[in-house]
Amino acid sequence: MHTMTKRKKNTKAEKAAKAKQRAEYMTVFINGKQKRVRREPTIDGLPVDEFIERNADAIWYHQNEMWECIKPE
């Protein structure tokens, strides 16, 4: 005879913690094993470097001492 066990439902706090964990880390395979690695930070879904490259102007680069990124016109 097969008995069914009841599953414990997660509380709101547990669900929030799980969502935070999922947003902060991603699972990748390394040497055939699953590893959790920190996600790279994004702004509006773009990597930070790409977001800056698309939106920054020469003045912003100068203020933040990123002179190598200033393109001559």
Rosetta blueprint (number, residue, H / E / L):
1 M L
2 H L
3 T L
4 M L
5 T L
6 K L
7 R L
8 K L
9 K L
10 N L
11 T L
12 K H
13 A H
14 E H
15 K H
16 A H
17 A H
18 K H
19 A H
20 K H
21 Q H
22 R H
23 A H
24 E H
25 Y E
26 M E
27 T E
28 V E
29 F E
30 I E
31 N L
32 G L
33 K E
34 Q E
35 K E
36 R E
37 V E
38 R E
39 R L
40 E L
41 P L
42 T E
43 I E
44 D L
45 G L
46 L E
47 P E
48 V H
49 D H
50 E H
51 F H
52 I H
53 E H
54 R H
55 N H
56 A L
57 D L
58 A H
59 I H
60 W H
61 Y H
62 H H
63 Q H
64 N L
65 E L
66 M L
67 W H
68 E H
69 C H
70 I L
71 K L
72 P L
73 E L
